[in-house]
Amino acid sequence: MQSRRILFLVEVAMLTAMALALDMIPFLKFKIWAMGGSISLAMVPVFIAAFRWGLKGGLLTGFLWGILQTVVGTPFIVHWAQAIIDYGLAFTVIGFAGLFAKRIQRAVKAGDTQVYLSVITLGVFVGSALRFVAHYIAGLIFFESAIEGQSVWVYAFLYNISYMVPSFIISVFVVYFLFRTQPKTLLRMV
């Protein structure tokens, strides 16, 4: 039991570091937005943690990645509460993909490709959608529309959806590819 706990902590630490590295490597990140947000592979390690370790692994990895972004990244912070929502909460909720870990594990072990592709897509969608909601709420509360005459509701939606949808699509393909090509490596009983 102690070795399982140590393995959990080591994997969470490594996947957190990988998420941060993927978010900081310029040629792996497409960033054109002025107030944060980018298209990258950085959510993939959080999804791997979530699908290997369940809810606890996913939430912890996402939380640590969000905290590290504020320390060593280039955060865009206008208020302490916005920092909590945009970095603490938004990256933590990606880990809710871990709710689907057992279903994915069973489908991969059974070799049911269609099921685990569907469940991976659902898990990545839930994590990405919850992250989008957190960023959207922060946008509504703390940022005004950058386009004169445009509603902040519309602006915050378009701004956040513009990088979250591509990040979701990339994450689905990469996570599925990893599970498809290395299922034994990625499998873990949750």
Secondary structure by P-SEA (a helix, b strand, c coil): caaaaaaaaaaaaaaaaaaaaaacccccccccccccccccccaaaaaaaaaaccaaaaaaaaaaaaaaaaaccccccccaaaaaaacccccccccccccaaaaaaaaaaacaaaaaaaaaaaaaaaaaaaaaaaaaaaaacccccccccccaaaaaaaaaaccaaaaaaaaaaaaaaaaaaccccccccc
